């Protein structure tokens, strides 16, 4: 699929008629190991971090009991996808090696699958080797790559060979450099061109299930993050599910001069705005609050 992107000095524009059609008519189906995950209304992905380096301490889980309790909570609070990650990619972090990441991911997947065989599981990794092990040995369903294939040139081929859904994220730089004064001539246009080119590559390789994430916090300043959120509706032009991950991030707590632990209220407000602008998946630490936000927005817009 080739997506033509037209850039003006301001941003990419959709007519109101096109916006309303995409918002009202699009239903997405994600093939998770033969099971169709239907997205008729927005859904929630609940985060489980298996690393001590995650920026938000409340998302870290290490023991079998902690992991299983967290999965149960995500399910009971209305989450449709559980996401596990074992290598923090917060700005400036020292990355864990791939074997450490594989050991943690596969172990956690085996624990979760034994007790919750039917839950959809995403794995947060930028390494193709980890993706391969997670899908084959751990029976994961979805790969969430925060680098959009930039940090491992084998990732796209691996996803195509595995035939699994792929979350394609925009990033500028690497986790070590991405917040060192990122510069764009046209923020929205450059992000959309990058995503469009990669969607085209993935399609040509035979990848059918693609979710796009514009990459809040990944190579964007605080002001650029808010510009991105303001223009999120422009990404509907792809005709693909849009995932937004802004939960307790720096764009909230740095702006409000608070700690991540105090950023739930700000997260809920920005998630509300993201939903009104077309987000289909909310990636969050706080599932109950996100599900309630979706329910209220659906009531308002139905």
N, C-alpha and C positions, 0 to 999 in steps of 0.2 A: 504494500500500500504506500503510495507516495502522497504526502501532505504538502500542499503549496502554502507557504506562509508569506503574507504581504506585510511589510513593515512600513509604518509611517513614523513621523517624528514623535508622536505621542505613544501609541501602542497599536496592537492589532485589534481591529474592531469587528464585532458581530452585530448584525441588525437585531433589533428587538424581536422581530418575528423569528429569526433563527435561534436566538437565545431561548425563547419560550418553547419552541418546538423541541429542542434538545433537552430542556429541563423536564418537559412533561411526557415525552414519548419514549425516552431511552430506558431500556431494561437490560441489565448485564447478567451474563452467566459465566462463571469461572469454573473451569473443569479441574477439580481437585481429586486426582487419582480415580477418575471415573464417576465421581459424585459432583453434581452441578451445584455450585454455590450461587444462589440467585440474589441479585441485588436489585430489587424493585424500589426499595427505600434505602437510605444510607445505613451502613452497618458499622460496627465497632471492632477494632483490633486491639486486644489487651496485651500489654508489654510485660515480658519476663526477662530480666537481665541476669545472666549467669556470671557476671564479672563484677569485681569490686571497684572498677574504674568508672562505672556509670555516673553521670553528673547528678542524678537524683537517687539518693540513698534508698528511698522508699520503693524503688523498682528492683532492688537486688534480692535474688533468691538463690540459695546455695544447696541446702539439704533436700533430700527426697521429700520430706514432709512439707517443707516450705513451698517447693515447686507444685506438688499436688494440691495443696491448699489454695495456692494462687490460681491454678487452672480452674478449680471448682468455683472459686469466687468469680472469675471472669465469666464462666458459663452461667452461673446463677444470676449475675447482674445483667445478662443479656448480650454479652460479647459473642460474636460469630467466628472470630479468628483469634487464636493464641499465637503470639509471636515470641520466639526465643532468640536471644543474641548472646554471644560469648566473647565479643571483642568490641570494646567501647570505641566509638569514632567521634567522641566529643573533640572540640578544637584543641590541638596541641598535645593530644594524648599519645603515649608510647604504646604502639600496637602489640598485642600478644602474638606469639608465633602461631602458625597454622595448626600444628599438632595439638597445642593446648586448646585451641578453639574447637577442633574436631572432637577431642575427648569430651569436652564439656557438652557440646551440642548433641552428639550421638547418645551419650549417657542420659541426658535430660529427655530426649525424644523417646528412648526406650521406656523410660519411667512413665511418661505421659501416655504413650500409645497403649501400654499395658492396662491402664486404668480408664482412659478416655479414648477408645479406639475410633470414634466417629468425629471427633472434633477436628476442624480444619486448622492446620499448623503452618505458620510461616517461619522461615529462618532468616534472620538478619545477618548477612555476610557479603563481603565483596570478593571472596576467594572462591574460584571455581572448584578447587579441591574440596573445600568445605561443603559447597553446594552438592557436589556429587555424593559425598558420604552421607549428608543429611537426608537426601532423597532416597538413596538406595538402601542404606543401613538403618536409617531412623524413620523412614516412611513419612517424611515431611511432605507438605503439599505445595508450598509456595516459596520462592526465593525472593527476598527483599534485598536488593543490592544498592546501597547508598551511593555507590560510585558510578552507577550507570554504565558499568563495563570499563571505566577508565583505569581502574587499579589492577585489573587482570584481563589481559586480552583474550583469554580462553573462555571467559564467562559466557558470551553470547552463544558460542558453539556448544558449550556444556548445557545451557538451558534448552537449546534446540534438540540436542540428543536425548535429554531427559524428558522432553515434552511436558514441561510443567509451567504453571503461571509464573510470571516474572514482574516484579515491581521495579520499574525503570525510574531512577531518581536523577535529577539534575544536580551536579556538583561542579564547582569551579575550584580547581586545585586539589589538594589532598587534605586529610584530617589535620596534618601537621601545618599546612600553609593556608588553608582555605579562608581563614579570617584575617589574613594579613593584607588589609586594605584591598578587598576585591573590587574590581572596576568593570563597569559595563558602559558601553555607548548607548545601548538600548536594552534595558534589563529584560523586559518581557519578550521582546523580539529575539534576543540572543538565546534565551532559555528555550523558547518554542522552536527555534531552528535546530538547536542541539537535540531536543527530544524528537523532533520530526525526522531528522536524519537517522537517529538510532532506532526509531520505530520502523522505518523503512528497511534498515538492515535486518532487524529481527524478523520482520515479516518475510523477507526473502529467504531467510534461513529456516522458515517454517514454524516460527513461534506464533501461536494463535492467541494465547491469553496474556495480554499485556495490561498492566495497571501503571498509570503515570503518577509520579510524585514530583512536584516542582522544586522540592528540596529546600524547605525552610531551614535556615541555619547552616546550610552547606555552601559556603562561599558567598554569603550575602551579609551586608551590614544590617544593623537594626532597621535603618530607614528603608533599605532595599527589601527586607522581609515584609514590611508593611505595604510597600508598593506592590509586592507580589500578591499579597492577600487581597488588596484592593482590586487587583485585576485578575483574580483567580478564574472568573467566569470565562475569560478568553480561552482557557485550556479545554473548554467543552468542544472546541472545534475538532479535536482529535477523535471524538466519538468513542473514547475509552474511559473506563472508570478512573476517577481522580482520587488519590489518597492524600490526606493532609496530616502531617505530623508536627504539631506545634505544642504538644503537651508539656507544660512547665519549662519551656525553653527560654533561652536568654532574651529573646525578643519580648518576653513578658517580664521576667524577673529583673533584668537589667534596667529596662525602661521604668519599672515601678520602684526600683531600688529596694527589692525584697529578696528573699531566698527562694530557691526552687520549691522548698517545702510549703511556702506561702502562696504559690502561684496557681492554685486550683481555680480561684474565682476568675482570674485573667484568662486562664485556659478555656473555661466554659464560655466566656464572652467571645473569644476569638473563634472557637469552634462553631458557635452560633453563626457568626459572620461567614465562616467558610461554608457552612451548609447552605446558607442563603445564596451563596455564589456558585454552588454546584458540586461541592465535595460529596463523594459517594462512600468513602471509607475514612473514618477517624481513627488514627493510631494514637492510643492514649495510655496513660498510667491509671487513670480513674474511670473505670468502665461505667459504673452506675450513673455518674453525673453526665457522661457523654450520651448514654442511651436516653436518659431523661431529656437532654437537650434535643436529640433527634425527634423524640416523641412530641415535644412541644412545637418544634418547627413544622413537623408534619401536620399537626392540628391547625397551625396558623395558615399553612399554604394549601391545605386540602380544599 
